[in-house]
């Protein structure tokens, strides 16, 4: 539940990379305090950062099923798919994330990488160019 203090604490821990704090918050969260999709999002994001890709994908698929407009969950799922070598699935997930946040540089970079890996070099170049237009100093897109 966006706006819930516990949701905000988990978001801060995730953004700041405080994975141990995030794990503790997840483990201590009573059932029903956050929605299942929200909890799955945080569990999946944590699992991806810890390299538990199967767990990450499973949790993030639950998150996007429960909240189909959750841009963060779609982006995390795309990242998890790329990391797991599921590049076509990554392209689809990142395309969905970009439908909600079309100018988000991190999503554009990941999408471009996934497109490049799948052989869609034209789309990859256009994605990287969009990052450079929005942020000319972005070395990763060059």
N, C-alpha and C positions, 0 to 999 in steps of 0.2 A: 504494500500500500504506500504509494508515493506520498510523502508528507508525514508519514508516521516517523516519530523520532528514531526508532530502531532502524528503519529503512535508511534514514539520513546517516546514522552512525556507520552502517554497513557500506554505504556509498563512499563515505569519506575514507574508510579503511581501505577499500578497493582502489580508489583513486590514488591514495598516498602509498600504496604498496605494502600496507601493514597486514600481511597475510595471516600472521598468528592472531592478531586482533580480530580479523574477519572470521577466521575459523572458530574462535571462542564465541563470538556473537552468534554465529550459525548454530553452534552446538547448544547454546543456552536459550535459544529462542523457543518458547513454548508453541506447540501446534496451534494454529489458528490466529496467531498474532499478526503474521504477514500472510498474504495470499500464497498459494502453492506456486504460482508462476514467479512471484517475486523471490521466494526462497530458492526455487530452482535456478533462477538467474544468478544469484550470488553463489550458490554451490557450484554451478557450472563455470563461472568466471574464476573462482578460486581453484577448481580442479584444473582448468586450462593453464593457469599460471604455475601450478605445481607439476605440470606435465602428465597429468592423469587424463589423457585425451578421450578415452572411451567414456569415462565418467562425465567429462565435460560435455561431450556431444549429447549424451543421454539427457543430462540435466537441462542443457540449453534448448534442446528440442521440446522438452516439456514447457520451458519458459515461453518460447515463441508460440506454442500451441495455445497456451493459456492467455497470452497477451500478444496477439499478432501484430500490434503496432509498436512494440517495444524495440526501438532502434538499437539500443545497447545490447539487447539479447541477440538480435540478428547479427550485429557486428561481431560479438563474441563467438557466436556459432560459426560465422564465416572464418574467423581466425582459427578456431578449433579445427574446422574442416581442412584448412590449408595445412596446419601443423600435422594433421593425421594423414595427409596425402590424398584427401578426397576433394580434388580441385574443382571438378564440375559442380559438386554440391556447394563448395565455397563460393563459386561465381554466383549461383542462384541466391544464396543467403546474403551475400554482400550487395547484390543488385536490389534485393528487398530492403536492406538497411538504407541504401542510397535513395530509395524511393521516399523515405521519410527525412533524410538528411543529405540532400544532393551535393552539398559543398563541403562535407566533412572530410578534411585532408587525410586522416588516418584510414577512413573507409575507402577513399579513392585510391590510396596507395595499395592497400590490401587487395582491392578489386583489380587494380592494374597488374599486381603480381600474379593473382590467380588467373587472370585472362592470359597473361604472358605464358604461364606454365601450360595452360590448355591449348596454346597455339593461336589464340586470338590476339595477334600482335597489334593490329590496328586499334582495337578497343583499349588495349593496354596503353598504347602511346597516348591516345586521347585522354585517358584517365590521368596519366602522369602529367600531361599538359595542363589539365584543369587544376591540378595541385600547384603547379608552377605559376600559373596565372594568378591564383589566389595568394600564393606565398612564394615570390620570386627567389627567396633565399633557401628554399627547401631543397637541401642536397639529396635527400633520399629519392626524390622524383626525377633526378637528372640522370 
